[in-house]
């Protein structure tokens, strides 16, 4: 059995090979291409098929892992912070040392966390969603530039929504100087181009989402739309790899950071680890809980009283992660009863169902009585 560590870079890769006892068998560089890996590793894979090959998560990790799997190895990708924390010395850093440390830590089992690489369709879906997000940002910048132009020349219409083509045409119909109209039309054409790009990207994303239909159930949750459902499918892609909803929250980066030492226990801000796009979309969906007709509104009101608006949004986003994990795992559609809330006609809003609360309290009381009887015996 041999172990191979790769320090992958854009043009070259350092290869370190060790045996079971830690003896170094090879330490060389090769070109980061299929031919380069084949020339250096194909001989080793013939004698040791399916041997573990470790590498650090980077932009070339997905392509490199595919090449290694095609040549006959077993690729393992580890997070960058995990690899950096296990190095011998951060003051002495070379490609050779990095490859040696990676190989040694993989052989001894020091690397505990591993990155799950998505299927090819979900990787393409991630790229499409990133491109869509870029076009949405361009739309926002163009709208802000057009409003600033109107304010600069003291024209009406500098406030209000300009997210539709009709709203732009209404402002274009207003009298304005020639130079202002020329600049405004330029902004309008940029807005239309970005809008067309968003529609085209969403068409391709909807086609790719059919390869992972399990997450379509997430769109039954109030406030979760098509874009968030696609992002959930692209980044989670296999719900079985998460044991609970807490694991999903930690993966997305919505769990609070902790600073514990001795008798001191402190909780900080959320870790913000994982996919930032999915985290932002979930927080945006959580804002819908402020509406009275949203089933999560009772929880939102409770969190606001205790922690304020911003923390309430994050708490609702974390609750959405738990709901998504539960629904997708069981392949069930969303139901208000699962949240323990009912619609109050007199107040025209959702409220907590007291009968469910009393039932839970009675069950907890029965469990306590059973425990006390067991301890008595």
C-alpha positions, -999 to +999 in steps of 0.1 A: +000+000+000+013+034-009+001+070-003+004+099-027+003+135-018-001+162-044+006+199-040-014+211-070-008+245-087-019+260-119+011+249-141+030+224-120+023+198-093+047+183-067+042+146-061+052+128-029+048+090-025+053+071+007+048+035+018+030+021+049+061+027+071+065+063+059+095+057+037+096+083+008+096+066-025+092+096-048+094+134-047+092+150-081+074+177-100+052+173-131+030+194-153-006+198-142-021+180-172-034+146-179-002+136-197+019+149-169+001+128-143+000+098-165+038+098-171+046+100-133+018+080-117+006+053-142+034+030-132+025+033-095-012+027-102-005-005-120+012-021-090-010-004-064-045+001-079-070+024-060-043+038-038-053+070-019-042+103-035-046+134-013-047+170-024-057+204-011-090+220-022-082+246-049-095+257-083-077+227-100-089+201-075-120+191-094-101+185-127-072+168-109-094+144-090-111+134-122-077+127-138-066+106-108-098+086-108-094+080-146-058+068-141-069+043-114-063+062-081-086+071-053-087+109-050-093+126-016-097+164-014-091+181+020-101+217+031-073+243+029-075+253+066-074+216+076-042+211+056-026+243+068-032+235+105-014+201+101+018+215+085+052+211+103+060+248+103+043+278+087+076+297+086+092+272+062+069+267+033+079+250+000+060+229-025+080+198-015+073+202+022+036+208+015+034+176-005+053+156+021+032+169+050+000+162+031+011+126+023+022+120+059-010+134+075-032+114+051-012+082+059-014+087+097-051+097+096-044+133+109-067+148+082-102+143+096-123+165+073-128+158+036-144+178+008-173+161-010-170+169-047-203+174-065-214+155-096-206+172-129-241+184-135-242+201-100-208+217-106-222+232-138-253+243-119-231+261-094-213+279-122-246+290-138-259+303-104-227+323-099-230+338-134-267+347-127-257+364-094-231+385-113-258+396-138-281+405-109-254+426-094-249+444-127-286+451-128-284+467-093-254+488-103-271+500-134-303+510-115-283+528-089-263+547-116-296+557-134-311+570-102-280+589-093-281+605-128-317+617-123-309+631-088-279+649-102-300+669-127-329+673-103-354+652-123-383+633-109-383+595-106-350+591-087-369+572-061-390+541-064-386+507-080-368+504-114-367+466-116-391+463-146-389+474-182-422+493-178-407+514-149-377+524-171-400+534-200-421+556-177-390+576-167-378+578-203-411+594-213-405+623-189-389+654-203-351+656-197-320+672-213-306+654-243-273+644-226-292+629-197-316+610-220-286+596-239-270+584-207-303+571-193-309+551-225-274+536-222-282+524-187-316+511-199-299+490-227-274+476-201-303+467-178-322+449-206-291+430-216-285+418-181-321+408-177-319+387-209-288+370-196-305+362-163-334+346-181-311+326-204-290+313-175-321+303-156-333+282-185-300+262-185-302+259-147-337+245-148-326+218-173-297+208-150-319+207-120-338+178-135-308+156-128-314+161-090-351+164-086-351+155-049-346+191-039-378+203-057-396+196-025-378+225-009-397+249-030-429+239-012-416+258+019-431+293+020-405+319+010-383+294-008-384+300-046-368+285-077-334+301-073-330+290-037-342+255-046-316+253-074-288+266-050-298+240-024-296+212-050-262+225-063-245+228-030-260+201-009-266+177-039-268+146-016-287+150+017-276+116+030-241+130+037-256+152+064-266+134+095-289+161+108-301+196+101-273+210+124-247+196+100-264+215+072-263+247+092-226+243+100-218+235+063-236+267+051-219+288+079-250+299+098-239+284+132-224+308+158-187+307+164-175+297+199-147+308+221-144+285+250-114+284+274-116+271+309-147+283+327-153+310+300-178+302+273-185+328+246-205+327+214-196+350+186-210+358+151-218+331+126-188+314+111-197+324+074-180+292+062-193+273+032-212+286+001-218+324+005-244+324-023-266+298-006-262+315+028-273+349+013-303+333-005-315+316+027-313+348+047-332+365+019-359+338+022-359+342+060-370+379+055-403+366+042-411+353+077-419+389+087-452+386+068-482+376+089-493+350+064-460+331+066-461+300+089-427+309+103-440+343+115-446+332+151-410+321+154-398+353+137-417+375+162-403+354+191-367+358+179-371+396+174-382+401+210-352+381+223-324+390+199-335+418+174-342+418+137-308+408+122-303+378+145-339+368+139-333+366+102-303+343+108-322+322+132-350+317+107-325+309+080-310+282+102-345+268+109-351+267+071-320+245+069-335+220+094-368+220+075-351+214+042-330+185+056-361+169+071-383+173+040-357+162+015-346+132+035-382+120+040-394+132+006-424+150+021-439+183+012-441+212+036-471+212+061-480+239+087-488+212+112-451+202+114-442+236+127-468+235+155-486+266+143-522+273+132-540+301+114-559+324+137-589+339+118-595+366+145-560+379+144-554+371+107-520+356+113-503+324+123-500+316+161-485+288+180-509+258+185-513+255+223-528+220+220-495+207+205-476+225+232-497+209+260-494+175+243-456+178+242-456+188+279-477+158+288-453+135+269-423+150+286-441+145+320-448+109+312-412+103+302-400+119+335-423+096+355-410+065+336-374+076+344-382+081+381-398+046+383-368+030+366-345+048+391-367+037+420-364+000+409 
